[in-house]
């Protein structure tokens, strides 16, 4: 247990290296789309995980939210044209300024994670292109490997990488990279990676809910925004819980994101709601008004990320949870409506019918 607590504290107490260098917007977009695609794969796997965005590394993955013991680190690199080479990956450019100094290489940055955290079990360079390498005892170069492990490399390439890292990291002996380093050519293309990601999302939803239909584009925008906001946050991280809240998505938090977006085992159907409200004697005027707002509220849950709607969802979630024991839906609506009205701001501009419709959807999707 002490090792777990220690890892949690070290993830926070150790200052990340500077990740704020000049980065093209297309690379940020590629990185965020890759992270979302990988997040979907992890979620389908059924295993526990925490995906950490832009903290110590482009993407880090812990094996557990409550008891992490293993870390995987990913650097996401885009390249237009030729493959990467070993020379590219170990090259140290010279920085500007009054006292020019060598900047970290791509491999050097990645290995820094292992130097800080012995719990690291994977260091991967992920790109839209392959790495040109020699494999095994073969002197011929290979150009189209999808995944290349360090152990598969020709001994000359292994030696080149070890010696470069030993010098750059000022190590006393060669680093042990066996079973640790991978070079990955991602399926995600450099162009139209948004289209590819929507396809991955479609596959993800079909695996989890084969009998349901979803509005893919607003859902894609909603989930991507969850990645982007965590990637770009600059709040001070003082505890592991802060890291989970501000810079990460875990299995449990992503489940909540999906549920808030209407993706859960509990689906809400207006016809079912209508039958229940009719049976409880709901006035026709109220039922008709709810029907008119229904699609707008559902779409807002998928796509709207403005502060008023986020605050509204939080208030709805808390109040519905406290009143969910109500037998009659009409009673639950009125009690939650009264609670939410107390915390509403007039300038948010939600109508009474919009609020009551949102209450119903929140209650059914819990």
C-alpha positions as CSV (number, residue, x, y, z in Angstrom):
1,X,0.0,0.0,0.0
2,X,2.8,2.4,0.8
3,X,4.2,1.9,-2.7
4,X,0.8,2.9,-4.2
5,X,0.5,6.0,-2.0
6,X,4.1,6.9,-2.9
7,X,3.4,6.6,-6.6
8,X,0.3,8.7,-6.3
9,X,2.3,11.4,-4.4
10,X,5.2,11.3,-6.8
11,X,3.0,11.8,-9.9
12,X,2.0,15.1,-8.3
13,X,5.1,16.2,-6.4
14,X,7.6,15.6,-9.3
15,X,7.4,18.6,-11.6
16,X,6.6,17.6,-15.2
17,X,9.2,18.6,-17.8
18,X,8.2,21.6,-19.9
19,X,5.6,20.5,-22.3
20,X,4.8,24.0,-23.5
21,X,7.1,24.2,-26.5
22,X,6.1,25.3,-29.9
23,X,3.6,22.7,-31.2
24,X,1.6,23.0,-34.4
25,X,-2.2,22.9,-33.8
26,X,-2.5,20.0,-36.2
27,X,-0.3,17.9,-33.9
28,X,-2.3,18.9,-30.8
29,X,-5.4,17.8,-32.7
30,X,-3.8,14.5,-33.8
31,X,-2.7,13.8,-30.2
32,X,-6.1,14.5,-28.8
33,X,-7.8,12.3,-31.4
34,X,-5.4,9.5,-30.8
35,X,-6.0,9.7,-27.0
36,X,-9.7,9.5,-27.5
37,X,-9.4,6.5,-29.8
38,X,-7.1,4.8,-27.3
39,X,-9.5,5.7,-24.5
40,X,-12.3,3.9,-26.3
41,X,-10.2,0.8,-26.8
42,X,-9.3,0.8,-23.1
43,X,-12.9,1.1,-22.1
44,X,-14.1,-1.8,-24.2
45,X,-11.3,-4.0,-22.8
46,X,-13.1,-4.0,-19.4
47,X,-9.9,-3.3,-17.5
48,X,-9.3,-0.5,-15.1
49,X,-7.4,2.5,-16.3
50,X,-6.6,6.2,-15.8
51,X,-5.6,8.2,-18.9
52,X,-3.6,11.3,-18.0
53,X,-3.3,14.0,-20.6
54,X,-0.3,16.3,-21.1
55,X,1.3,15.7,-17.6
56,X,4.8,14.4,-17.5
57,X,4.1,13.0,-21.0
58,X,1.8,13.6,-24.0
59,X,-0.3,10.7,-22.7
60,X,0.2,8.5,-19.6
61,X,-1.9,5.5,-18.6
62,X,-2.1,4.1,-15.1
63,X,-3.3,0.5,-14.5
64,X,-5.7,1.5,-11.7
65,X,-7.5,4.5,-10.3
66,X,-7.4,3.4,-6.7
67,X,-4.2,1.4,-6.6
68,X,-1.9,2.2,-9.5
69,X,1.3,0.2,-9.8
70,X,2.2,0.5,-13.5
71,X,2.6,3.3,-16.0
72,X,2.6,3.4,-19.8
73,X,4.0,6.6,-21.4
74,X,3.3,7.8,-24.9
75,X,4.8,10.5,-27.1
76,X,2.6,11.4,-30.0
77,X,4.6,12.6,-33.0
78,X,3.3,13.6,-36.5
79,X,5.3,13.7,-39.6
80,X,4.4,14.8,-43.1
81,X,6.3,12.6,-45.6
82,X,9.2,10.3,-44.9
83,X,9.5,7.9,-42.0
84,X,11.2,8.6,-38.7
85,X,14.7,7.1,-38.4
86,X,16.7,6.2,-35.3
87,X,18.8,9.3,-36.0
88,X,15.7,11.5,-35.9
89,X,14.7,10.0,-32.6
90,X,18.0,10.5,-30.8
91,X,19.0,13.8,-32.3
92,X,19.4,16.7,-29.9
93,X,18.8,20.1,-31.4
94,X,20.6,23.2,-30.1
95,X,18.3,25.7,-28.3
96,X,18.6,29.5,-28.8
97,X,19.3,32.1,-26.2
98,X,22.5,33.8,-24.8
99,X,23.8,30.4,-23.8
100,X,22.8,27.8,-26.4
101,X,22.4,24.3,-25.0
102,X,21.4,20.9,-26.3
103,X,17.7,20.2,-26.1
104,X,16.3,16.8,-25.2
105,X,15.9,14.3,-28.0
106,X,12.6,12.5,-28.6
107,X,13.9,9.4,-27.0
108,X,15.5,11.4,-24.2
109,X,12.2,13.0,-23.3
110,X,10.5,9.7,-23.3
111,X,13.2,8.0,-21.2
112,X,13.0,10.8,-18.7
113,X,9.6,9.3,-17.6
114,X,11.3,6.0,-16.8
115,X,14.1,7.8,-14.9
116,X,11.5,9.5,-12.7
117,X,9.1,6.6,-12.3
118,X,10.5,3.0,-12.0
119,X,6.9,1.8,-12.3
120,X,7.0,2.6,-16.1
121,X,6.4,-0.6,-18.0
122,X,6.0,0.8,-21.5
123,X,7.5,3.7,-23.4
124,X,6.0,4.2,-26.8
125,X,6.6,6.6,-29.6
126,X,3.3,6.8,-31.6
127,X,3.2,8.4,-35.0
128,X,1.3,8.5,-38.3
129,X,4.4,7.1,-40.0
130,X,6.7,4.1,-39.3
131,X,10.2,4.1,-38.1
132,X,12.8,2.9,-40.7
133,X,14.9,0.3,-38.9
134,X,17.0,-2.9,-39.3
135,X,15.6,-5.9,-37.6
136,X,17.3,-8.8,-36.0
137,X,20.3,-10.0,-37.9
138,X,18.9,-8.6,-41.2
139,X,20.9,-5.7,-42.6
140,X,18.0,-4.8,-44.9
141,X,16.0,-1.8,-43.7
142,X,12.3,-2.2,-43.0
143,X,9.9,0.7,-43.7
144,X,6.3,-0.5,-42.9
145,X,6.4,-2.0,-39.4
146,X,3.2,-1.2,-37.5
147,X,4.8,-2.0,-34.1
148,X,8.5,-2.4,-33.6
149,X,9.8,-3.3,-30.2
150,X,13.3,-2.5,-29.0
151,X,14.1,-6.2,-28.8
152,X,13.4,-6.6,-32.5
153,X,15.9,-4.0,-33.5
154,X,19.3,-4.9,-35.1
155,X,22.0,-4.9,-32.4
156,X,23.6,-1.9,-34.1
157,X,20.4,0.2,-33.7
158,X,20.0,-1.0,-30.1
159,X,23.6,0.0,-29.3
160,X,23.1,3.4,-31.0
161,X,20.0,4.2,-28.9
162,X,21.6,3.0,-25.7
163,X,24.7,5.0,-26.1
164,X,22.8,8.2,-27.1
165,X,20.6,7.9,-24.0
166,X,23.5,7.1,-21.7
167,X,25.2,10.3,-22.9
168,X,22.1,12.5,-22.9
169,X,20.8,11.4,-19.5
170,X,24.3,11.2,-18.0
171,X,23.9,7.6,-17.0
172,X,26.7,5.5,-15.5
173,X,25.7,2.5,-17.6
174,X,23.6,1.6,-20.6
175,X,19.9,1.9,-19.9
176,X,17.9,-1.3,-19.9
177,X,15.4,-0.9,-22.7
178,X,14.5,-4.5,-23.2
179,X,10.7,-5.1,-23.0
180,X,10.2,-1.4,-22.5
181,X,10.4,0.6,-25.7
182,X,8.1,0.4,-28.7
183,X,7.7,2.4,-31.9
184,X,4.1,2.4,-33.1
185,X,2.6,3.4,-36.4
186,X,-1.0,4.4,-35.5
187,X,-4.0,3.6,-37.7
188,X,-5.1,7.2,-37.2
189,X,-4.3,9.1,-40.4
190,X,-2.7,12.6,-40.3
191,X,-5.4,13.9,-42.6
192,X,-9.1,13.5,-41.7
193,X,-8.3,12.0,-38.3
194,X,-11.6,13.4,-37.1
195,X,-13.5,11.2,-39.6
196,X,-11.5,8.1,-38.5
197,X,-12.3,8.9,-34.8
198,X,-16.0,9.1,-35.5
199,X,-15.7,5.7,-37.1
200,X,-14.0,4.3,-34.0
201,X,-16.7,5.8,-31.9
202,X,-19.4,4.1,-34.0
203,X,-17.6,0.7,-33.6
204,X,-17.3,1.4,-29.8
205,X,-21.0,2.1,-29.5
206,X,-22.0,-0.9,-31.5
207,X,-20.0,-3.2,-29.3
208,X,-21.5,-1.8,-26.1
209,X,-25.1,-1.1,-27.3
210,X,-25.7,-3.1,-30.6
211,X,-29.5,-2.5,-30.4
212,X,-29.3,1.3,-30.0
213,X,-28.8,4.2,-32.4
214,X,-26.8,7.3,-31.5
215,X,-26.2,10.7,-33.0
216,X,-22.6,10.2,-33.7
217,X,-21.4,13.7,-34.6
218,X,-22.6,15.6,-31.5
219,X,-21.5,12.7,-29.3
220,X,-18.0,12.7,-30.9
221,X,-17.8,16.5,-30.3
222,X,-18.8,16.0,-26.7
223,X,-16.3,13.3,-25.9
224,X,-13.5,15.0,-27.7
225,X,-14.2,18.1,-25.7
226,X,-13.7,16.1,-22.5
227,X,-10.2,15.1,-23.8
228,X,-9.4,18.6,-25.0
229,X,-10.4,20.4,-21.8
230,X,-8.2,18.0,-19.7
231,X,-5.3,18.3,-22.1
232,X,-5.3,22.1,-21.9
233,X,-6.0,22.6,-18.2
234,X,-3.3,24.5,-16.3
235,X,-4.7,24.3,-12.7
236,X,-2.2,23.7,-9.9
237,X,-2.1,20.0,-9.1
238,X,-1.6,19.6,-5.4
239,X,-3.0,16.0,-4.8
240,X,-3.6,12.9,-6.8
241,X,-7.3,13.6,-6.6
242,X,-6.6,16.9,-8.4
243,X,-4.8,15.0,-11.1
244,X,-7.8,12.7,-11.5
245,X,-10.3,15.6,-11.7
246,X,-8.4,18.1,-13.9
247,X,-6.0,16.1,-16.1
248,X,-7.4,12.6,-16.4
249,X,-10.2,10.3,-17.4
250,X,-10.6,7.0,-15.5
251,X,-13.0,4.2,-16.2
252,X,-15.4,5.5,-13.6
253,X,-15.2,9.2,-14.7
254,X,-15.6,8.2,-18.4
255,X,-18.6,6.1,-17.5
256,X,-20.1,9.3,-16.0
257,X,-19.2,11.3,-19.1
258,X,-20.9,8.7,-21.3
259,X,-23.9,8.6,-19.0
260,X,-24.2,12.4,-19.1
261,X,-24.1,12.2,-22.9
262,X,-26.9,9.7,-23.0
263,X,-24.7,6.6,-23.6
264,X,-25.6,4.1,-20.9
265,X,-27.4,0.9,-20.4
266,X,-30.4,2.9,-19.3
267,X,-31.9,4.5,-22.4
268,X,-34.8,7.0,-22.2
269,X,-37.6,6.8,-24.7
270,X,-40.2,9.6,-24.9
271,X,-43.0,7.2,-25.6
272,X,-42.3,5.3,-22.4
273,X,-42.2,8.6,-20.5
274,X,-45.4,9.8,-22.1
275,X,-47.3,6.6,-21.1
276,X,-46.1,7.0,-17.5
277,X,-47.0,10.7,-17.3
278,X,-50.5,10.0,-18.8
279,X,-51.0,7.3,-16.2
280,X,-50.2,9.8,-13.5
281,X,-52.7,12.3,-14.9
282,X,-50.2,14.7,-16.4
283,X,-52.0,17.7,-18.1
284,X,-51.9,17.4,-21.9
285,X,-50.4,20.9,-22.2
286,X,-47.4,19.9,-20.1
287,X,-46.9,16.7,-21.9
288,X,-47.1,18.4,-25.3
289,X,-44.6,21.1,-24.1
290,X,-42.1,18.5,-22.9
291,X,-42.4,16.7,-26.3
292,X,-41.4,19.9,-28.0
293,X,-38.3,20.4,-25.8
294,X,-37.3,16.7,-25.8
295,X,-34.9,16.7,-28.8
296,X,-33.3,20.0,-27.9
297,X,-32.5,18.8,-24.3
298,X,-31.1,15.5,-25.6
299,X,-28.9,17.3,-28.1
300,X,-27.6,19.8,-25.5
301,X,-26.5,16.9,-23.3
302,X,-24.4,15.7,-26.2
303,X,-23.0,18.9,-27.6
304,X,-23.4,21.9,-25.3
305,X,-20.4,22.6,-23.0
306,X,-21.0,26.1,-21.8
307,X,-20.8,26.9,-18.1
308,X,-24.6,27.4,-17.5
309,X,-25.4,23.9,-18.9
310,X,-22.6,22.3,-16.9
311,X,-23.8,23.9,-13.7
312,X,-27.3,22.9,-14.5
313,X,-26.3,19.2,-15.0
314,X,-24.5,19.3,-11.7
315,X,-27.5,20.6,-9.9
316,X,-29.8,18.1,-11.7
317,X,-27.6,15.2,-10.8
318,X,-27.4,16.1,-7.1
319,X,-31.2,16.7,-6.7
320,X,-32.3,13.7,-8.8
321,X,-30.1,11.5,-6.7
322,X,-31.7,12.8,-3.5
323,X,-35.3,12.4,-4.8
324,X,-35.0,9.3,-7.0
325,X,-37.0,7.3,-4.4
326,X,-40.2,9.1,-5.4
327,X,-42.8,6.7,-6.7
328,X,-44.5,9.2,-9.0
329,X,-42.5,10.8,-11.8
330,X,-44.6,14.0,-11.5
331,X,-43.7,14.3,-7.8
332,X,-40.0,13.8,-8.6
333,X,-40.2,16.5,-11.3
334,X,-41.7,19.1,-9.0
335,X,-39.3,18.4,-6.1
336,X,-36.2,18.5,-8.3
337,X,-37.6,21.6,-10.1
338,X,-37.9,23.4,-6.8
339,X,-34.3,22.5,-5.8
340,X,-32.8,23.5,-9.1
341,X,-34.7,26.8,-9.3
342,X,-33.0,27.8,-6.0
343,X,-29.5,27.7,-7.6
344,X,-30.5,29.0,-11.1
345,X,-29.3,32.3,-12.3
346,X,-31.8,34.4,-14.3
347,X,-29.3,35.1,-17.1
348,X,-28.9,31.4,-17.8
349,X,-32.3,31.6,-19.6
350,X,-33.6,28.1,-19.2
351,X,-37.4,27.8,-19.5
352,X,-39.4,25.9,-16.9
353,X,-40.3,23.3,-19.6
354,X,-36.7,22.9,-20.6
355,X,-35.8,22.2,-16.9
356,X,-38.6,19.7,-16.4
357,X,-37.6,17.9,-19.6
358,X,-34.0,17.8,-18.4
359,X,-35.1,16.4,-15.0
360,X,-37.0,13.5,-16.7
361,X,-34.0,12.6,-18.9
362,X,-31.6,12.8,-15.9
363,X,-33.9,10.5,-13.8
364,X,-34.3,7.9,-16.5
365,X,-30.6,7.7,-17.3
366,X,-29.4,7.2,-13.8
